[in-house]
Amino acid sequence: MRKMDNTKCESCDCPERRGFIKKLAANVIGAVITLVPLAAGVAVWFDPVRRKTKAGGQVVRVGTLSALPEDGVPRKFTVLASREDAWNKSPETAVGAVYLRRTRGEKPRAFNVVCPHAGCFVDYLEAKNSYLCPCHNSTFALDGKINDPKSPSPRGLDELEVEIRDNSEIWVKFQNYRAGVSGKIPA
């Protein structure tokens, strides 16, 4: 039988242990050098998404009083506004449309053209003197209220705030609202 020798080998410097520590240190330093810029890049990329958007709509010039007759017949106007989303800025882009109507001696009224039921665009039918949603055949009166009580629309047309500036310009606080709910919840 051979007896085992428990004495330490003097010629051995334990290269496996030193190699392991070197590799571990190199991996840790490499991970830090890689992850810090990567995390900074991800934070910059998602910064626009984290920012709060302006709530409450945007006041935009829609037209002039001279372009809107006093006969009470609604006229459709495109809403142009500067638009800014998470990563893009675009000046004077069509963001929606409104129906404006005024009667003699009264301030104009504005309705968003989007149906509160499913978000379809509402048409004005001059022959029936009412608004019609082509998606579900619901009709709305000139004042925006629902004509048919069986209508699937949870509310009437969304009326928007109107402001007259310089006695000739019509400005509307344009806002889209969530479709399919009974309350006017900004979208």
Buried (B, 14 or more C-beta within 10 A) or exposed (E): EEEEEEEEEEEEEEEEEEEEEEEEEEEEEEEEEEEEEEEEEEEEEEEEEEEEEEEEBBBBBBBEBEEBEEEEBBBEBEBBBEBBEEEEEEEEEEBBBBBBBBBEEEEBBBBBBBBBBBBBBBBBEEEEEBBBBEBEEBBBEBEBEBBEEEBBBBBBBBBBEBBEEEEEEBBBBBBBBEBEEEEBEEE
